[in-house]
Amino acid sequence: MQILRNSVLLMLAAGVLSACSLAPRYERPAAPVATAFPAEPLPVTAAAGVSADTGWRQFFQDPRLQALIESALQNNRDLRTAALRIEEARAQYNIVAADLLPSFNAAVSGSRGRNSAATSPLGVSTVTTAYQVGVNLAAFELDFFGRVRSLNEAALATYLATEEAQRAAQISLVAEVAKAYLAERAYAEQQELAQRTLNARETGYRLAQQRFEVGASSALDLRQQEVLVQTARATLATLVRQRAQAQNALTLLAGRPLGDLPPARTLSEQNIVAELPAGLPSDLLTRRPDIRASEQQLIASNASIGAARAAFFPRISLTAGIGSASTELGNLFEAGTRTWSFVPQLALPIFDAGRNRANLSLAEVRNNIAVASYEKTIQTAFREVADALVARGAIDEQIDAQRRVQEAQADRLRLAEQRFQSGVASSLDVLDAQRELFSAEQSLVQTRLLRLTNAVDLYRSLGGGINETNAR
């Protein structure tokens, strides 16, 4: 027994000390993007301390929106699935990690059999009984060439990638809830505008009808007023449908029916800070979880190359056992019944019809694919930030211009009504001014929505949305 114990310890020590990895040395690929964003980021002081590390509760200060985001983080099924994927990856990693350590099994067996007299040397039929108890070391691979260790590293990287993917899913979910809520608020404001416009046009149509009945206006004027009324009705119906669909999308994201929520705020009351400091493109490598997840997948594929290379070398496994055996159950633990076995095995691949070489080629190709995917993820992240930065200044100018258009159209309508009442202008001028004012008001709401959506996109693309409060 002492000999067996010493042999097992020596083999295990040799396996641990001699194990090497045949995986290529991992080096992070250079980021295939420019060293700066196309738009100069604003100074940090201009953002009043707000950054991508700002918690979503501070970034989105509307209580109704905060309640929706909180509900989504708790009840959204896609995010719940992502969390379960982490548990799945952790279990897979634990399964692979178990191969690094030997497995011992306790075995108890008993057998009883009768031999045929025709096969017995003495020509006599005999009955044999045997009992055995012991501890066995299952076939344990001595990882001299790092095959098991490479598989373990690949499983660990896959598990870490799954964790990062869950964080990326949370960032996307927070942003999608915010954008869906803002879209619903925009439809609500446009619906209110359309309802007011419809009421005003119906009043104008009734007046035009009265004037037509007394011969003060033509049928053309009446029909033009009717066109405005029906156009407003169609626009209102469209906005009612779009708002209902936006509410349905918000319900799906929140994961539960929308009820018991704080009062909603208008778009102009949304205190969302758009002046986020962008930093440098290299910051995205550590800030965005989708990039970190892609890099972990690259690390996993790199480790898989080591496992594929190790398959070309001999595989040494160890099986051993120690216990007692006897023909009598009562004598099982008495002196002289001890048994042991020690079975090292070496398997050397000689001919496999190119299987190992194909597996190595497959691992190398998958690693190249992982590199390309990692670089594409970085490029996509860079573009998202760049797009949001470029649009930020242009949208502010667009809002200012659209507000001036709305004010000018409102003043134009006032002047056209005055001229019509004085008999200087025709009703066509008033009708045209009404149409243009309604269009300008709707466009102003859309532009405000665009600005808020741009702020959300910039917050998400910089990696914001993981923290609930500011990181300390």
N, C-alpha and C positions, 0 to 999 in steps of 0.2 A: 504494500500500500504506500509506503514511503517513496518507493521508486516511482509509482504512478503519480503521486503528488508532485514530486520534483520535476518529472517530465512535463506535466501539464503547466506548471509554473514557468518552466524554461521556455516552452513553446509560446505561451501567452506573452511573456516578456519580449521574446524575439519578435513576435508579431507587432507589438506596440512600438518597440524601439526601431524596428527596421522598416516600418510602413513609410512609404513615400507617395507623393502625389504625382501623377503623370499629366494632370490638367495644365493647360497653358497658364502662365502667370497673367492674372487679370489686370488690365489697364483700362481705365475709363476712356472711351473714345472722346476725341476733341469735339466740342459743341460746334456743329456746322452752321453757325449763325454769326451775325456781326457782333462786334464788341459793344455796341450801343444801339439803343432803339432809335428809330427814325425821327421821333419827336423828342425834344428835350423835356425831361420830366421836371415838374415843378419843384421848388425847394421844399424841404421837409417842413419848414415853418409855415408854409402856405396851407398845409394840410391839417394844421392844428393838432398834430400828434396822431392823426389817423393814418394807419398803414394796413398792409395785408394781414398783420397779426392782430388787428382789432377784432374783437369778438362780434359775432353777427348781431347780438342784442344792441350793441352800441352803434353799429353801422346802420341797422334798420331800426329806427326809433318809433315806428308806428306800432302801437300795442296790438292792433289786429293782425298785422303782418307777423309780429313776434309770436303770437299764439298759433298762427298757421304753420310757421317754421317749426315750432316746438312739436306740434302735432305730427308733422311730416317726419321728423327725426325719430318719433316714437312709433309711428304706425305705417309709414310707407313700406310697401311690400318689397320694392326693389332694394331698398336699403337693408331691410331685414334679410333678404336673400344674400346680399353681400356679406352681412355679418355671419350668416351660416356658412358661407364659403370659407371664412377664416377658420371656423371650427373644423371644417372638412380638411383644410390644408394642414392644420395643426395635428390632426389625427394621422394623416399621411406621413407627416414628418416624424412623428413618434414611432410609427411602424418601421420606417427606414432606419431611424436612429437605434432601434433595438438590435439591429444586426451588428452594431459595433461591439456589443458585449455578448459573452457566451450565455447560452440558455441551458439550465439544469432542470432535469425532470426526475421526480420520484416515481419509481415503477415497482409494482407488486404484481406477481403473476403466479399462477398455479396450473399444473397440467396433470392429466391422468390418462393413460392410454394402454391399449392391449396390442401386443405384437403377434403377428401370425406365426403359427408353428412352422409353416413352410419356409419362412424366411429366417427363423431362429437357427443359429449354429448347432444348438443342442436338440433341435426338433421339438422344442417344448414352447407352448404359448405362455407368454409372461405379461404381467400387468406392471407398468411403471408409473411411479408418482414422483413429481418434482415441484418444489416450491422455491421461489426466488424473490428477493427484495433488494433494492439498491437505488443508487443515484446515478443518473446518466448525463453525460455531456453530449448534447446533440451536435450534429456536424457543424462545427464552428470554423468559419473561414479566417485564416491568419492573413490579414490584409497587408501583405508585403508590398504590393504595388498600388495601394490606395484605391482599389476599385470600390469597396464599400464606403470608404471615406468620401470619395467623390460623389457617390450617390446620395450620401447624407448631406453634403454641402448643397447639392442641387435641390434636395427636398426642403432644406432650410431656406434657401433663396426663394423658392416657390411660395413657401409659407409667408415670408416677409413681403413678397410681391402682392399676395392676396390681402394682407393687412393694409398696404398702401392703396390698393385698389378700392378698399372699403372707404378709406379717407377721401379718395378722389370722388367716390360716389356721393359722399356726404356734401362735399363742396358743390358738386353739380346740383344736388337736390335743393340746397339752400338757395342757390341762384335761380333755379327753375321755379321754385315757389314764389320768390320775390317777383320775377318777371311775369308770372301768371297773375299774381295779385295786382300788379301795376297795370297789366292789360285789362283786367276786369274793371279797375277804377277808371281807366280811360274810356272804356265802352259806357260806363255809367254816366260819366260827364257828357259824352257825346249824345247819349240817349236823352239826358236832361235838356241839352241844347235843342235836339231834334223835336222834343215834346213842346218846348216853348215856341219854337219856330212854327210847328204845326198849329198850335193854338192861335198864334198871331195871324197866320195865313188863312185859317178858317174864318177868323173875324174879318179879315180883308176881303175874303170871297163873299161873305154875306153882304158887306157894304157894296161890293161891286154888283152883286145881284140886284140889290135894291136900286142902285143907280141905273142898271140896265132896264129894270121894269118901268122906271119913270122916263126912260129915254135919254138919260144924262150921259150914258156911255154906250159903247158899241159891243156887239157880241164878241169881237176879237179881244177886248179887254177882259170880258168875263171868262173866256176860255183860257186866257193867259193866267188869270188868277187860279182857275181850276187846275191848270198844269202844276203851279207851285204847290197847291195843297196836296195833290196826289204824289208829287215828288217827295214832299216832306213825309207823307204817310209811308211811302216805300222805304225811305231812309230810316225812319223810326223802326219799322218792322225788321229791317236788316240788323240794326243795332241791338234790338231786343234779342234776336236770335244769337248774335255774336256774344252778347254779354252772358246769356244762359250757357252757351258752350264754354265760355271762359270760366264760369263758375263750376261747371262739370269737371273741367281740367284741373281746377284748383282742388276740388273734392278728391279727385284721384291722387293728386300729389300729397294731400294732407292725410290720406289713408282713412278718413272717416267723414261722416256727414258734417257739414259746416253749421254749427249752432253754438249759442252761448259765447259769441265772440264780441270783443270790444267794438265800439263804433268805428266805422271806416273814415279815413281821411282822404281829402282830395289830392290830386297830383301836386298842386302848388304847396300843400302842407307837408309833403314828404321831405323830411330833413335828411336826405342822403347826401353825404359828402362825395363829390366827384373828383376832388383834387387829391388823388392818391399819389404818393411818390412812387415812381416805377422802379427805381433802383437800377441794377445792371442785369443784363441777360443771364449772367452766371448765377445770379441769385435764384433763378427759377429752378436750377438743378437741385437745390436743397429745400426749396419752398413748396414746390408743386408735387403732390404725392403721385400723380400719374407718371411723372418723369422718374421718380424713385422706384415705382413699381416696374416700369420698363427696364430700368437698370438691374433690378433684382432678377428679372427674367433673363437678362443677358448674363448675369453671374451664374444662374442655374444652367444655362446652355453651355457656358464655358466649363463648368464642372462636369457636365455630361461627356465632354470630350475626354476628360481624364478617365472616366469609367470605361469608355469605348477603347481607349488605348490599353488599359490594363487587361482587357480581355485577350490580348495577344500573348500574355505572359502566363506562366504556370499559376494554377489556383491550388492552394494548400488548405486542406480542411482537417479538423481534428475531431475524432469521436472517442469518448472514453466512458468508462463505467466502473463503479465499485459497489459491492454489496455482499449478500450471503445467499447460498443455495443449499438445499437439503431435500432429501426424499421424505423427511418427516417434518410436519409443521412445527412440532414442539422442539425440534433440534435446530431450527433455522438460525438462531443467534448464538449457537454454541461454538466452541473453538474448532477450527478446522473446516468451517463452512464458508470462510471468506473467499470472495471471487473478485477479480478485476480484469479490465480489458483496456487496451490502449491501441487505437487504430488511426494513425495519421495516414492521410491520403493526398497524393499529388496528381493533379490532372493537367496535362500539357496538350493544348490544341495542336493537332497535326494537320487535319484536313477538315474544313467546314464549308467547302464550296464557295468561299469568298464571303461568308456571313459576317465575320468580324470586320473585314475591310469595308464592307457595305455599311455596317453600323457606324464605323468611324467616319465614313464619308457623310452619312446622314447627320451625325452629331455636328460635324464641321459646317455643313450647309445650314443647319438650324441655327448655329451660332452666328453665321453671317446674316441670316434673316433677322435674328435678334438685334444685331448691331444696326441694321437698316431701320428696324422698327424703333429702336431707341433714338436714333438720329431724327427720324420723322416726328417722333413725339416732341423732341426739343424744338424742331422747326415749327410745328403746329402751335406750341406754347408761345414761341417768339412772335408768330404772326398774330395770335389773339391779343397779346399785349400791345403790339404795334398798332393794330387796327383800332383798339380802344383809345390809345393815346392820340392817334391822328384825328379820330372823330371828335375828341373831347373839345378842342378849341373851335372846330367848325360848327358843332352843334350849338354852342353858346351864341355864336354870331347868327345862326339860323333862327334861334328862339327870339333874339332881339329883333331881327328883321321881320319875323312872322307876327310878333306883337305889334310892331309898327303898321304892318299891313292891316291887321284887325282893327286897330284904332282908326286908320285912314278910311277903311270901308265903313265903319260905324258913322264917322263924320260925313262921309259921302251920302249915306242913306238919309241922314238928318237933313242935309242940304237938298237932296232930291225931293224929299217930302215937302219941304218948304216951297220949292219951286213949283211942284205940282199943285199945291194948295193955292199958289199965287197965279196959276194958269200959265206959267212960263214954260214948264216942261211937261212932257206927256207921262202917262202911267208906265210906259215902257222903261223910262229911266228909273223909276222907283222899283219896279220889279227886278230889273237887272241889278240894282244896288242891294236888294234883299238877297238875291241868290249869291252874290259875291261875298256879302258879309257872313252868311251861313257857312260858305266854303272856307272862309278865312278863320272862323271860330273853330271849325272842325280840324283844320290844319294846325292851329295853335295847340290844341290838345294832343294831337299826334306828335308834334315836335317836343312837347314837354315829356311825353312818354318816352320818346327816343333818347332824351338826355338822361332820364332816370335809368333806362335800360342800359345805356352805355356805362353808367357808373357801376351798375351791378356786374356787367361783363368785365370791366376792369378789375373789380374786386375779386371776382372768381378767377380770372386769368392770372392774377398775381398770387393765387393760392389762398385767398381769404375765405373764411367760412368754416374752418375747423374749430376754432375757439368760440366759446359762448360769451366769454368776457375777455378783456385784455390780458395778454400774456404778461405775467409778472417777471 
